[in-house]
Every structure is written in structure tokens, then in C-alpha cells.
Amino acid sequence: MASTLFFAIQNELPIQMLRPEYKSMIYQLIDYLWQHFRDNFVGLGANFVYGFLRIVDTETSPTCLMIIFPMFGQIIAISSFGKKNLDSFIVNNNFYPFLFCVEMFIEDIFDSMACYFPIIYNSQKNDKYLETKIKLSQHLNEAMTANPKCCQYVMPLALEKLESESIESKLSSYRLLQMALSTYTNHDVVAKHMAELWISIRIDTLKPEIHNDELAENALITLSKLADVVSNDSECQTTLMNKIWADLEISFKTPELQLALSSARILIAFSGNRVPVFTDYFERVAPISLQSFIFTTNPDGQKNSLSSFLLMVEHGHHIGVKIPSNKACDMMQLLIENSSNKSNELLELVIRIHNEYLSLAQFDIDHLKLTINFAMNCVRQSGYDTQLQNSFLLLIENLAQNYGELIHELFVDNIRPEIGKCTVRVFAIG
């Protein structure tokens, strides 16, 4: 009965000539039949799949598409179509099952969905249809990623749209890729397109300023998802790691370009919580950032070097990276030795870097005293600048948490005389 009604709709009703409200009722009926008699429709095989594609062809009503898109996803997620209770047959020594894998239809189903992509919207603009557009976009992305085998079609489609000059189109592509890369496990297909995808991500993220940049933020999220997929293949991961570094190294070596900070964000997005990957990048960035700070005479360049380095150090602290004490001490001592006659802004960055390093390595008491004296001198020479005082007090708090056994000796000899002068906030050592 359900199949008879379905084919009657397909063959007898001129659906696309009807008003949207009538079409919506028909699609609701089809959806009801599909939900309650799914096995019957699956058994129809190609007759159902192509019948459905014919019914919904050229549909444009948002109300109707709200019904159609989820059905697309449910249909394409079916692993096989056809009669499960019939015997297979042999013709001319060739084996023919009555079950048809979805791969036979997947490209045609995907092509029908791809006609609607991208559904463009701008969340920053006042649009009375914004909520509908967002829901439609979400439903469409879910449908196109419902079957991991769609990867071979999703990647080229999204990459094509990333070449658009439309920011909204690019955003739609990144959102699709984020959903797709979260479900795909076949890194071979992803690897085939990863170089091209990286080029698009680099274009949209390597900028002097990416804070509150929606496009850059989505590109970085996509890079993180890409890194998750390629992490399953060490060779593939290493290839992409080296390609990213080759493209970004110049940004750290030439801080005047003002790209070091965005480059650091890119490396962090790719590394994620993978300590070995981040450590590899950190060991490359650290000496370059220090050299740039020391040898660059441009204050903005020095600030970019320290800001990007601080961002890397903060992430290393966040994911639990540990650095050999001798390397950490050498790095911090070089920073101290080359911080004379620097602006308050730069000195604040240096103190914050020292503060983060306290969590990355274990220091002896002599180095801790050196760090404390440096920070206190910075505060004094600044005339007790508010920002420097705050950074200094954060440093002391961190010492109290990480070096409890030494803190009383350090406090009595080095810190207590200065704490009383820092009146920005109350500090107490328990």
C-alpha cells in the first residue's frame, strides 16, 4: 500500500506546479510513509531512490526543503537497497545479488543535494529569514555527511566553493568541512585534497589581525579537524606538518610582516592536544622568536615576536608540555639579558612568558631569584605601572602554587618588601 501510494505521487501528481503549502503536505506524507514503511522502500531499490529524486527535483520552497534534506541524509545513510529475501542469480558466470550497495546511487543522491549548496547567510546582518537559513544549512550539511563514503564528493565541492570571493560562501564551505572531517575516517581520501585545503586555510588565516574574524576562526577550526584525520597516518601528518611550517617560517623570521601571531594560531590549531606535534613546532619557533626579539630594532616587530611566542608558551602550558630545565633556563636568561631599555609593553610580555615557563620546566632557586629580581626591577623602573604590577603579582602567585617549598625563603628575602608597594590588588600567601 505504501509503495503504491508513493508511485502514485511520483507518476500522477505535478508536484512542482502546486503551491508550497500543498507541496509541503505531500512531502510530509512521503516522509511519514518513509518513517513507517522504510523496509518496504529499501526493498524497492533503484525504483524508490530515483523515484524520490524525481519527486523532489528542482524544489525551492524552504518549508519543503526542511522535510526533504533530512530524508536525503536518511536515504544516503542506508548501506544497501533491494530485496533481502531473494536469492542471488548468476548470468554468464557473473554473480548478481538482489541487494544493491548504496554506492550505486550515492553520486546521484549527492548531486541532487549539491545543487542546494551553499545556503548562504550572514549571522551579523538583520535578516528575518536568518533562523530558517541556518536550519536549512545545518540539515543540508548533515545530509551530505551522513555517509562517510560521501567524502570523495564533499571535499571537491567544498574546495571549489572556497575559491569564491564571497565570504558567506567560504564560511558555508568551512562549516561543511568541519562536519565532514569529524565523521570521516578514510584519511586516504582526505589526504588527496589536504594540500589544496591547506592553501585555502592559509589564505584565510595568515593575516595581521584575525581576532573576531569569523572566516579565520572557521578556517582554524577546519584545520584542527583536518589534523585529527591525518593524525591517523604518521606519514601524511608529517607531510602536512612540514608543508605548514615551510609556509609559515618566514612569518616568525620577519616579525615586521605582522604575521607571527596569526602563524602561531595556525600552529596551535594544527597541533591541538597532540603534545609531540606541538613540541616539534615549539622547538622551531622558540629560538627564532628569541632571535627576532633580540636583533629586530622595530618595536612593533619585537612585540609581534614576543606576543606570538607567548601564545605558543601558553598553549604548551595548557596541554602539559614539559621542557628540559637547561633549555628553559637558557631561554629565560637570554630574555632577561636582552630586555634592558625596553618599553613597559614589551617588559610585560617578557614577565608573562617567564610566568608561563614556570609551569613548563623545573627551575632551581637561583634562577627563581633571578626571575623575581628582574620582574621587581621592571616594576620599579616603570614607576609601578599597573599592567606590570599585575604581571608581577601573577608571577608570585604562580611561584606559590608551583614552588611551595621555596616560597617562604623567596618571600622573606626577595618579595615581601616589594609587595607592599603593589597596591593594585590584595595578595596573600597562605
C-alpha positions in Angstrom: 0.0 0.0 0.0 2.8 2.4 1.0 4.7 1.8 -2.3 1.6 2.1 -4.3 0.8 5.5 -2.8 4.4 6.6 -3.3 4.4 5.7 -7.0 1.0 7.3 -7.5 2.5 10.6 -6.1 5.5 10.2 -8.4 3.6 9.4 -11.6 0.3 11.3 -11.2 1.0 14.5 -9.3 2.6 17.5 -10.9 4.2 18.4 -7.6 6.3 21.3 -8.7 3.3 23.0 -10.2 1.5 23.1 -6.8 1.5 25.8 -4.2 4.1 25.5 -1.5 1.6 24.6 1.3 0.2 21.8 -0.8 3.7 20.5 -1.7 4.6 20.6 2.0 1.6 18.3 2.8 2.7 15.9 0.1 6.3 15.8 1.4 5.0 15.3 4.9 3.1 12.3 3.6 6.1 10.9 1.9 8.2 11.4 5.0 5.5 9.6 7.1 5.5 6.6 4.7 9.3 6.5 4.7 9.5 6.5 8.5 6.8 3.8 9.0 7.5 1.6 6.0 11.2 2.0 5.5 12.0 -1.6 4.9 9.4 -1.7 2.0 11.0 1.3 0.3 14.5 -0.1 0.8 13.4 -3.3 -0.8 12.3 -1.3 -3.9 16.0 -0.4 -4.6 16.6 1.9 -7.5 12.8 2.4 -8.2 12.5 4.1 -4.8 15.8 6.1 -4.9 15.3 7.5 -8.4 11.6 8.0 -7.8 12.3 10.1 -4.7 15.0 12.1 -6.6 12.4 12.8 -9.4 9.8 13.9 -7.0 12.0 16.5 -5.2 13.8 17.7 -8.3 14.0 21.5 -8.5 12.3 22.0 -5.2 13.0 25.5 -3.8 10.4 26.1 -1.0 12.2 26.4 2.3 9.3 24.7 4.1 9.5 21.8 1.8 13.3 21.6 2.0 13.1 21.3 5.8 11.4 18.0 5.1 13.5 16.9 2.1 17.0 17.4 3.5 16.7 15.1 6.5 15.2 12.4 4.1 18.2 12.8 1.8 20.5 12.1 4.8 18.5 9.1 5.9 18.4 7.6 2.4 22.1 8.1 1.7 23.0 6.5 5.0 21.3 3.2 4.1 24.0 0.7 3.4 22.2 -1.3 0.8 18.9 -1.4 -1.1 17.0 -4.3 -2.7 15.1 -7.5 -1.7 16.9 -9.2 1.2 14.8 -12.4 0.9 15.5 -13.2 -2.7 18.3 -15.5 -3.9 21.1 -14.0 -5.9 21.5 -15.1 -9.5 24.3 -15.9 -12.0 24.4 -14.9 -15.6 27.3 -15.8 -17.9 29.4 -16.7 -14.8 28.8 -13.3 -13.3 27.3 -13.0 -9.8 24.4 -10.6 -9.3 22.9 -10.0 -5.9 19.4 -8.6 -5.4 21.0 -6.3 -2.8 22.4 -3.1 -4.2 25.0 -1.2 -2.3 24.3 2.5 -1.8 27.5 3.2 -3.8 25.3 2.6 -6.9 23.2 5.6 -6.1 25.4 7.7 -3.8 26.7 10.0 -6.5 23.2 10.7 -7.9 21.8 11.4 -4.5 24.8 13.6 -3.6 24.4 15.6 -6.9 20.8 16.3 -6.0 21.9 17.7 -2.6 24.9 19.6 -4.0 22.5 21.7 -6.1 21.5 23.5 -2.9 25.0 24.1 -1.6 25.9 26.6 -0.3 22.9 28.0 1.6 24.3 31.5 2.3 23.6 33.6 5.3 25.2 36.3 7.4 24.7 36.0 11.1 25.8 39.6 11.6 23.1 41.1 9.5 19.5 41.7 10.3 17.6 39.0 8.3 14.1 37.9 9.2 14.8 34.6 7.4 18.2 34.0 9.2 16.9 31.3 11.5 15.4 29.4 8.6 18.6 29.7 6.6 20.7 28.4 9.5 18.5 25.4 10.0 18.4 24.6 6.3 22.2 24.8 6.1 22.6 22.6 9.1 20.1 20.0 7.7 21.9 20.0 4.3 25.4 19.6 5.8 24.1 16.7 8.0 22.6 15.1 4.9 25.8 15.4 2.8 27.9 14.0 5.6 25.5 11.2 6.6 27.6 8.6 4.8 31.4 8.6 5.2 31.6 7.4 1.5 30.4 10.9 0.6 33.9 12.2 1.4 35.0 11.7 -2.2 32.3 14.2 -3.3 32.2 16.6 -0.3 35.9 17.5 -0.5 35.9 18.7 -4.1 32.6 20.5 -3.7 33.8 22.5 -0.6 37.2 23.2 -2.1 35.5 24.6 -5.2 33.4 27.0 -3.1 36.4 28.1 -1.1 37.8 29.7 -4.2 34.8 32.0 -4.2 35.2 35.7 -3.4 32.1 35.5 -1.3 32.9 35.3 2.4 29.5 33.7 3.1 30.2 31.0 0.6 33.6 30.3 2.1 32.0 30.2 5.6 29.4 27.6 4.4 32.2 25.5 2.9 34.2 25.6 6.2 31.1 24.6 8.2 30.5 21.7 5.8 34.1 20.6 6.1 34.1 20.8 9.9 31.1 18.4 10.0 32.5 16.2 7.3 36.0 15.8 8.8 34.5 15.0 12.2 32.8 11.9 10.7 35.3 10.7 8.1 37.8 8.0 9.0 39.2 7.4 5.4 42.3 9.6 5.7 43.3 8.4 2.2 40.6 10.5 0.5 41.2 13.4 2.8 45.0 13.2 2.2 44.3 13.5 -1.6 42.9 17.0 -1.0 44.8 18.2 2.1 47.4 20.3 0.2 44.6 22.2 -1.6 42.6 22.7 1.6 45.7 24.0 3.4 46.2 26.7 0.7 42.7 28.0 1.3 43.1 27.9 5.1 46.4 29.7 4.8 44.9 32.5 2.7 42.0 33.0 5.1 44.1 32.9 8.3 47.5 34.4 7.6 46.6 38.0 8.2 48.0 40.7 10.5 44.8 40.6 12.6 42.4 37.7 12.9 40.8 38.4 16.2 37.0 38.4 15.9 37.4 37.3 12.2 34.7 34.8 11.6 36.2 33.5 8.4 39.6 33.0 10.0 38.1 31.3 13.1 36.2 28.8 11.0 39.3 28.1 8.9 41.3 27.4 12.0 38.6 25.0 13.3 38.6 23.3 10.0 42.4 22.9 10.2 42.0 21.3 13.6 39.5 18.8 12.2 41.9 18.1 9.3 44.7 17.5 11.7 42.6 15.0 13.6 42.0 13.0 10.5 45.6 13.0 9.2 46.9 12.1 12.7 45.9 8.5 11.9 48.7 8.3 9.3 52.1 9.4 10.6 53.5 9.9 7.1 50.6 12.0 6.0 50.7 14.0 9.2 54.4 14.7 8.8 54.0 15.8 5.2 51.3 18.3 6.2 53.3 19.5 9.3 56.3 20.2 7.2 54.3 22.0 4.5 52.7 24.2 7.1 56.0 25.1 8.7 57.6 25.8 5.3 54.9 28.3 4.5 54.9 30.0 8.0 58.6 30.1 8.9 59.2 33.4 7.2 56.5 35.0 9.4 58.4 34.3 12.5 61.8 35.2 11.0 60.4 38.5 9.7 58.1 39.9 12.5 57.8 43.2 10.7 55.3 41.4 8.4 52.9 41.3 11.4 52.0 37.7 10.6 53.8 35.9 13.5 50.7 36.0 15.8 48.4 34.5 13.2 51.1 31.9 12.3 51.2 30.9 15.9 47.5 30.5 16.0 47.7 28.2 12.9 50.4 26.0 14.5 48.3 25.8 17.7 45.2 24.9 15.7 47.0 22.1 13.9 48.7 20.8 17.0 45.7 20.7 19.2 46.3 18.5 22.2 48.9 16.4 20.4 52.0 17.1 22.6 54.6 15.6 20.2 53.3 17.7 17.3 53.2 20.9 19.3 56.6 20.2 20.8 58.1 19.9 17.3 56.7 23.2 16.3 57.6 24.9 19.6 61.3 23.8 19.3 61.4 25.5 15.9 59.6 28.7 17.0 61.3 29.4 20.3 64.8 30.1 19.0 63.5 32.1 16.0 61.2 34.2 18.3 64.1 35.0 20.7 66.4 35.9 17.8 63.8 38.2 16.3 63.2 39.9 19.6 67.0 40.4 20.2 68.0 41.5 16.7 64.9 43.3 15.5 65.1 47.1 16.1 61.5 47.8 15.3 59.4 47.9 18.5 56.3 46.5 16.6 58.4 43.7 15.3 59.7 42.9 18.8 56.1 43.0 20.1 54.9 40.6 17.4 57.8 38.2 18.2 57.0 38.1 21.9 53.3 38.0 21.5 53.4 35.0 19.2 55.9 33.3 21.4 53.7 33.9 24.5 50.8 32.4 22.7 52.8 29.3 22.0 54.0 29.1 25.6 50.5 29.5 26.9 49.2 26.6 24.8 52.2 24.5 25.8 51.2 25.1 29.4 47.6 24.3 28.6 48.3 20.9 27.1 51.0 19.9 29.6 54.2 20.3 27.6 57.4 19.9 29.6 60.7 21.5 28.6 64.2 20.4 29.8 65.3 22.7 32.6 68.6 23.6 31.0 66.9 24.8 27.8 64.3 26.7 29.7 66.9 28.4 31.9 69.0 29.4 28.9 66.0 30.8 27.1 64.8 32.8 30.1 68.2 34.2 30.9 68.6 35.4 27.3 65.3 37.1 27.5 66.3 38.9 30.7 69.7 39.9 29.4 68.2 41.5 26.3 65.2 43.3 28.0 67.0 46.4 29.1 65.7 49.7 27.9 62.6 48.1 26.6 59.1 49.6 26.7 56.7 48.7 29.5 54.6 46.8 27.0 57.5 44.6 26.0 58.6 44.1 29.6 55.1 42.9 30.5 55.2 40.3 27.7 58.6 39.1 29.0 57.3 38.7 32.5 54.2 36.8 31.3 56.5 34.5 29.3 58.6 33.8 32.4 55.4 33.1 34.3 54.2 30.5 31.8 57.7 28.9 31.8 57.4 28.2 35.5 54.8 25.5 34.5 56.8 24.1 31.6 60.1 23.3 33.4 61.6 22.9 36.9 63.9 25.8 38.0 66.4 25.9 40.8 66.2 28.6 43.4 69.0 30.7 41.9 67.0 31.1 38.6 63.8 31.8 40.5 65.6 34.6 42.4 66.9 36.0 39.1 63.4 36.0 37.6 61.9 37.6 40.7 64.6 40.3 40.8 64.1 41.0 37.1 60.3 41.4 37.5 60.6 43.6 40.5 63.2 45.8 38.8 60.8 46.2 35.8 58.0 47.3 38.1 60.3 49.8 39.9 61.7 51.3 36.8 58.3 51.7 35.3 57.2 53.8 38.2 54.9 51.0 39.3 53.0 50.7 36.1 49.6 49.0 36.7 50.0 46.3 34.0 53.5 45.4 35.1 52.4 45.2 38.7 49.6 42.8 37.7 52.0 40.6 35.7 54.4 40.6 38.7 51.8 39.6 41.1 50.6 36.8 38.8 54.2 35.6 38.7 54.3 35.5 42.5 51.0 33.6 42.7 52.3 31.0 40.2 55.5 30.6 42.3 53.4 30.0 45.4 51.5 27.2 43.6 54.5 25.5 41.9 57.3 26.1 44.4 55.7 25.8 47.8 58.8 24.5 49.5 60.9 27.5 48.4 58.3 30.2 48.5 58.8 31.2 52.2 62.6 31.8 51.6 61.9 33.6 48.4 59.1 35.6 50.0 61.1 36.8 53.0 64.3 37.7 51.2 63.0 39.0 47.9 59.3 39.6 47.6 57.8 40.9 50.8 59.5 44.3 50.7 58.0 44.9 47.2 54.5 43.5 47.7 53.5 46.4 49.9 54.2 48.8 47.1 52.0 47.0 44.7 48.6 48.3 45.6 46.6 47.3 42.6 45.1 44.3 44.3 45.5 42.3 47.5 47.9 39.4 47.5 48.2 36.8 50.3 50.4 33.7 50.6 48.6 31.1 52.6 
